[in-house]
């Protein structure tokens, strides 16, 4: 599985997207905090966090006795730069070509 | 308004996996000729010893926008090449950022199997609320913050070419 596959697979699940949304609102949450937002066992939440960590979308850090989870947007940015950025470029160059054509006519 | 009241983040953590040697990543972070090639394309100066100075210089387009010559200053706290760099980081690009206290930035490079390194950037932005959306890349037309810088660094080291150039 490539890095991109792992990211898309991780994002393909609503619970995992919900966890990312929670971390977007406030980063650095513990498992206990994340668990309290979900009607799911602690083990279930841990499993989802593991998938998110394997995809690089969540980075966990120990601070003292606690393990805190941070949203890491870099893998999404990489996908953006590699795919969306490419399409946008084409879009922009299409607009530039249109502008040139229109201006030539006048 | 849960987003406004809840979003009191003081630490941001960014991680990227790069197919490169630890020394190459270290050089890309700390050497002036490398730092100009990716991200915001600003030349940096590091005196890599505890207490040593760090400076980041505005590039020509930034100066044309009225930014000062030196846009970020800081001090090296710990330098363990090519594994760990801890520094303070104090932007001077506008009055608000200048008035906030210096923040703390930690770079960690860990070698993984298969010629891959894990680069983790931890930015403690305590006391500097104007930087929270800025370095996270959430301010429109202000570049893309750390996600943009690290994505571009990966692209440069793996392909020899940065994104915008």
Interface residues (C-beta under 8 A of the other chain):
Chain A: X3 X25 X26 X27 X28 X56 X59 X61 X70 X72 X73 X74 X76 X77 X78 X80 X81 X85
Chain B: X2 X3 X6 X7 X8 X9 X11 X12 X13 X14 X15 X16 X17 X120 X122 X136 X137 X144 X146 X147 X148 X150 X151 X152 X154 X155 X163
